[in-house]
């Protein structure tokens, strides 16, 4: 089973009311072990997405390093006088991803069963695989990951398929940005989403994806012969022409994830 250390900021949240505190802010209800969620702006865009790990001492948030400082700052702003301790523990704890096999190490990634497990530990492990190997694996599944695919305050949850990947609970109590996100969910069809792309020629981030002369999307990230792109689904549905990148045929992996995570 491949295992790779991921480049993440780990944030410890402790205090008697910590679950109520975080639960009132984020897009999802806390699960038994690990939850995928995000903190949004009031306008409904993602400040940071993360995993919430339940531990014996409280909660640990596992977020991309590029979001770490911003997320800590926002949490400290929202806690006001609540008796919550917020601490960056990234120097003492680590996150590993394990995939392509079965085992009881770590907890299943709540987004998709084929992403494998996430393992929170204080041990620095020796691994043969890299974060880039994990990136290739998740791209082959067509699953967005903010580490590579988007930056802070750019993207709505549905754009990044969080609603399809167990990251948004529209039935939960209030969270920041809920009004905008819920209205988009109720009143409109999603016109654009991140989709995996299978490439047949050279490509790089920022390249346009065309169907004939019509632009249907833009590559956000490329690794080898796979990429992740923000695709205009309405335009894709109206064309019968093969998508291309740099004149080479490309296959759009429309997000139709198996939601059975049992």
Secondary structure, DSSP 8 states (H G I E B T S, - for coil): -EEEEE-EEEEEEESTTHHHHHHTTSSS---SSEEEEEEE-TTSBEEEEEEEEEETTEEEEEEEHHHHHHHHHHHHHHHTT-S-EEEE-TTT-EEEEEESS--SSSEE-TT-GGG-EEEEESS----SS-HHHHHHHHHHTT---HHHH--TTS-BTTTTTGGGTT---TTSS--TTHHHHHHHHHH----EEEEEEEESS---TT-EEEETTEEEEEEEEEETTEEEEEEEHHHHHT--S--EETTEEEEEE---------
